[in-house]
Amino acid sequence: MIKTLLIVLYSSLLIASDSLPEWVLSPQYGAVGSGTSERMALLQAKAELARQKRLHITSEAIRNDSDFSTHSTQRANEKIYTTIVKEQFIDDDGTVYVWVVEE
């Protein structure tokens, strides 16, 4: 019974994973965040990128409606870093995934 349940659970995870873009499953560079909204996903992605770079995020995202890209500025050790949203994906369950990279 337990083996059957584990196989069914594992199979359902594989099916769910197949629907996600490759950059969500294994990003080559940058960071991926997820959340119930674009803002939450973006903040999580920026926090992960900051953790990777050991930065302190000091600004909010600024939406550029002309090209639908999101930019933000981060400052650490007097260096300014700009992040760009490379891709965004909304899963069937409503989870928003955002992939950000450093410009």
Secondary structure, DSSP 8 states (H G I E B T S, - for coil): -HHHHHHHHHHHHHHHHHTS-HHHHS-SSSEEEEESSHHHHHHHHHHHHHHHHT-B--S--EEETTTTEEEEEEEETTEEEEEEEEEEEE-TTS-EEEEEEE-
